[in-house]
């Protein structure tokens, strides 16, 4: 297999169909069979929490019927089957999933299609279908940990699709729709069973990450037990089911001031109006303890929304060192929780066994 550039872990594999997912060409009337090993590859990627989709130049109804016949339709989110350029299809898939182009990989048998994507979207990894046998061994396809939430990632994304469809069909305002979801967020200290997902959040999330720093499992384990730090996780559920652990915060606790070293939210839930709840919780906790609250922020090309979240909650810039901006909180600004979310707090984390 041709060596691909290094980068962040792959979040979505996009499959071509003819002579890639299956052998033969659909519109030429070939007797189609799945490519050798493809079913096990699709299943293993799914188990690892790597999402999958389709980008194929084909007749949509005929092609999707064949995908369904092979029993693979449930694995593919936001499939793009038509006559658009592959790069255009991949852009749509990335947008619908809310992930960066640099976390997608295309598997395609046609050199022209691979080159078109390389030219238009150099961020995307491109893999020759002839190299399918080595796909699972690529470092970017091998997450360090596979958690229960990883294995449920596709199902949670499918619930997101249902949720978005219901919102689009809702006759009222967006806020009225959010009120119908029955959202419940639980914020609590991270326990041992949370740490793998916590590391994954720091690795997978760049858009809603206040510093972009990655924390390894071992480091998080030390911070969890440190009396000078508070490591928090947030879980979200609604009438469509659990979204799992969707937030992480690391607070350094001093005698007179606390410093938010990291605040991360999953991109999947930001449209549900819950992005500021963890920060509001931390603001309230600092106020109860009678300490000043500050926060580190490191800007990148994708996380401006987190900077705006800080500003909305009463933080302002007071200093800078290199690329790190220090923000200070106005103790007079305490934002209420959204009325459509039931916020629960706990002092206990999930232990290990």
N, C-alpha and C positions, 0 to 999 in steps of 0.2 A: 504494500500500500504506500502511495506517495505521502511523504511526511507533510502534515498540515501545520500551519503556524500555531503557536501556543496562544492561549487566551483564557477567558473565563470558562467555567463548565458549560457544556451544551444544555440548554433548557428545552429545545424542541428540534426534533429531526423531521425534515420535510421530505416526503417520498414522491418521486416520479412513479408512474404506473407501468406503461408499456416497457417491456424488457428491463424492468427494474424491480417493482414489487411483484410482478408476474412476468413470465416468459411468453413472448408473442406480442402482436399488435392487435388491439381490440377492433379497430375499424377496418382492418384487413381481413377480418373473419377468422383469425387464427384460433386454434384450440388452446385456450389459455390455461396455464398451470402456475401456481405460485413458484417464485424463484426458490431454489434450494436454500433452506435454513431461514427464510424470511419470517415465517411464523414465529419461530423461537426468538429471533432478534427483536421483533415487534413486542412480544411478551416480556422479554427481559428488559428492554428499554422502559416499558410501562412499570415494571416492578421497581426499577431504579428511580422512578419519579421524573423521567424525561418524557415530556409531552411529544406528540407526533401529529403530523398533518400531511396533506397531499397538495402538490402543485403539478398539474398534468394538463398538457394540451390534448384535449379529448372531448368527446360528446359527454356532457355532464350526466345525463340520466342513464345512459348505457354504462358509463364507467362506474358510477356510484352503485348501480345495480350489481355489477360484477364484484366490487369491493364487498358489498353486503353478502353476496353469495359465498364469498370466501370466508365470511365470518370475521371480518376485520373492521367493519364500519365503526364499531364502538370505540376503537382506539384513536380515531382521527378527528381532531378538533378543527373547525373552520376550514374544511377542505376547499381548495380553489381548483376547479376543473372547468376549463374553457379554452379560449384561444389567446389569452393575454400572455405577455412575456413572463417568464418564470420569475424574474426579479420583481415585477409588479405584484405577482401572486404572493411572493414571500413578504413583501412590504405589508400586504393586507393581513397575512397571518400574524406577523409580529405585532401589528397594531391591535388586532383583536385579542391577542393573548396578553398584551401589555408588557412585552419583553423587548430587550435590545436586540438589534440585528446581529450583534457580535456573539449572541448566544444561540443562534440558529445554524443548522447544518442541512445542506441539500444533498440527497443521494439521487444520482441521475446517470443513465447510461450514455447520454449523448454529449460528446465533447463540446458541440456548439452551445448547448443549454448551460453546461457548466461554465464555459467561458463568458457567456452573456451575463450570468450572475456574478462571476468574479469581476467583470468590468463595471457593472452597474452598482454592485453591492460588495465591495471588497471586504467588508466586515464579516460577511457570511462565510462559514466553512463549506467547502465543496468536496464531495466524495464521489469517486467513480463507482457505479454499481458493481463493477467487476471486483471491487475490493470489499464487498459486503462481508466476507468472512472475517475480516479483521476489525470491523467497525466497533464491536463491543470492547475491544482491547485498547482503543484509543484513550489516552489519558483523560481527555476532556469528556469522555463518555462514562467515566468511572468516578462517581461521587465518593468522597471519603467515607461517608456514612449513608446508609439507606434506612430511613426512619419509617415509622408507621404512617406519618404524614406524607412522606415521599410516595409510598405505595398508593395513597389515596389522592394524589395530586390530580390525576385525570378526572376522577369523580367529583372533586371539588370544583374543577374548572367547568365540568358539565353542569353542575349546580349553578355556577356563575352565569352560564349561557341561559339557563331557564330563568334565572332572576332578571337578567337584562331583557329577555324577551317579555317577561311580565311587566317590567317597567315601561317598555316601549308601547305596550298595549294598554297601559293604565291611563284612564281619562283625566285624572287629576294632576296636580303639581308633583314635582319630584319629592318634595318634603312629605306630601300626603302618601306617596308610594312608600317611602322609607318607614313611615309610621305603621304600614301594614306588615312589615317584615318581622316584627317582634324580636329585634336584635338584643342580644345579651352579651356583654363583654365582661370577662373576668380578668382582673389584674392581680398578680401575685408574685412572690419571690420565685426565681427559677430554682427548680430542684434538679437532682441528678438526671432524671429522665427527660428533662427539657434541653440538656446541653447540646445534644447532637443537632436538634432543630435550631437551637440558638446559633451554633456555628454556621449552619446552612443559611440562615437569614443574613448573616454578615457577609457570606460569600456570594449569595445569589442576588442581593438587593443593592442596587446602586442609585436608582432614581429617588427612593425615599429613605436615604441613608445620610445622616447629618455629617458624617466625617469620612465615610468610605473605608474606614479601617476594618480589616478582617481579624476576627478573634478565633483562635484555635480552641478546640475542646478543652485541652489541658489548661489553657489560660483562663477560660471561662470557669472551669472547675475551681481554680484558685480564687477567682474573684467572687464566686458564689459563697465561699466560706470566709471571705475577708470581712472583718468587722468595720473596715473603712470604706466598704463599697456596698451598693445595693444593686443587685442584678434582677431586673423585673421582666416578666413575660406577660403577654396579653393574648387571650383566646377569644374568638368570636363565633357565635352561632345565631341562627335565625330559623325561620320556618322551613327553609330549604335544606337545613342541616348545618353541620359544623364546618367552619372554615379553618379550624385548627389554630395553631399558634401563629398569630399574624403581627405581633409586635415584640420588640426587645428594647430595653433601656438599661444603660449602665450609668450609675450615679456614684461619684466619688464624694464621700461624706467627711467633711471637716468639722471642727467644733463650732465654727462661726459661719461657714458657707458650704454649700453643696455645689458640685460641678457635674453637669450632665455631659459625660464623655462620649456617649453614643445614644442615638435614638433611631430606630429602624422600624419601618412599617412595610408590610407586604403590599406590593402594587395591586394585588387582586382585590383589595377591599377599599381602596382610597375613594372610589366613587360612592361609597356608602356613608360618607360624612362622618367617619370615625377616626380620621387621621390625627386629630388633636387631643383625643381623650387621654392617652397615656401622659402627654405633657401636662395636661390640666391636672391629672392625678398627682404628678410629681410636684407641681406648683403648690397644691394643697398640702402635700406631705411636708414640704419645706416650711410652709407657713406654720403648720402645727408644731414643728420643732423649733420655730423661732430662728431660722437660719436664712442667710442670703442665698439666692439661687443664681448660678451662672451656667453657661453652656459653651462648649466648643463647637465650632462649625467650620467645615472645609468645603468650599464650593467646588462643584464639578459641572460638566455641561448638562447634567440631568437632574440635579437635586434642588433646584431653586424653590420647588414647592415646600421643602422642609424649612428653608430659610424664611419663607413667608409664614409658615406655621409658627415659627419662633416669634416673628414680629407681631403676629396677630395676638399672641399670648403675652405681649408686654415685654419682650426682650429687645435690647438695643445694643449696637456695637460699642465696646469700650476700649478694646485693644486688639492688636494683631501681632503675631509672631510667625514669620514665614507665611505659609498658606493657611494657618489656623487663625480664625477670628474668634475673639472672646466676646460673648454676649452676656449682658447683665439684665436680670429680671426686675421689673417694677413691681414691688410687692402689693401695690394697690390694684393690679390687674389679675383677677382670678376668673377665668372664663367658665361658665356653667357647662355641664355635660349636655349633649344634645338630648332633647326631651324624648326622642324616639328610640333611645338606647338605654337599656337597664344596665347600669355599671355595678359590678360586684367586685369587692376586694377581699383578699385572703392573705393571711400571714404565713401560710404554709405552702411550700413547694412540693412538687412530685418527687418522691424519693425513688431510690433504685432498689434492685433486688439482686 
